């Protein structure tokens, strides 16, 4: 089973996004997503932002992870 991490994009530069996942910031590849902007939420897997998600998706993901 693969698990993705939801996070907020806080910076973008040259195909790399800095994300904030529950206070932890790290750089990931953003090259798969054409229309990504600072403030967007993304699903991250293996160091790559693989999909944009909504704020509601982010909240639901965080709730599920807290329950685990």
C-alpha positions in Angstrom: 0.0 0.0 0.0 1.3 3.5 -0.9 0.5 6.4 1.3 0.6 10.0 0.1 1.1 13.0 2.3 -1.1 16.1 1.9 0.7 19.5 2.3 0.4 23.2 1.5 2.8 24.8 -1.1 4.6 27.6 0.6 7.2 28.4 -2.2 7.8 27.5 -5.8 11.0 27.8 -7.9 12.3 26.0 -11.0 10.1 22.9 -10.8 10.6 22.5 -7.0 8.0 23.3 -4.4 8.6 23.9 -0.7 5.7 22.3 1.2 4.5 22.5 4.7 3.1 19.3 6.1 1.8 19.8 9.6 4.7 22.3 10.3 7.4 20.2 8.7 8.8 21.9 5.6 10.6 20.2 2.8 11.4 20.5 -0.9 9.7 18.2 -3.4 9.5 18.0 -7.2 6.6 19.9 -8.7 7.3 19.1 -12.3 4.2 16.9 -12.8 1.8 19.8 -12.0 1.6 22.6 -14.6 -0.7 25.0 -12.8 0.6 24.8 -9.3 0.7 28.0 -7.2 1.8 29.0 -3.7 -1.1 28.3 -1.3 -2.3 25.3 -3.2 -2.6 21.9 -1.5 -0.9 18.9 -3.0 -0.7 15.2 -2.5 3.0 14.1 -2.2 4.4 10.7 -2.7 8.1 9.7 -2.8 9.3 13.3 -2.9 7.0 14.3 -5.8 3.8 16.4 -5.8 1.5 14.1 -7.7 -1.8 15.9 -7.6 -3.5 19.1 -6.5 -6.1 18.6 -3.8 -8.7 20.9 -2.3 -8.7 22.5 1.2 -11.5 20.1 2.1 -9.4 17.1 1.0 -6.5 18.4 3.1 -8.8 18.6 6.2 -10.2 15.1 5.7 -6.8 13.6 5.2 -5.5 15.2 8.4 -8.5 13.9 10.3 -7.9 10.4 9.1 -4.2 10.5 9.9 -4.9 11.7 13.4 -7.3 8.8 13.9 -4.6 6.3 13.0 
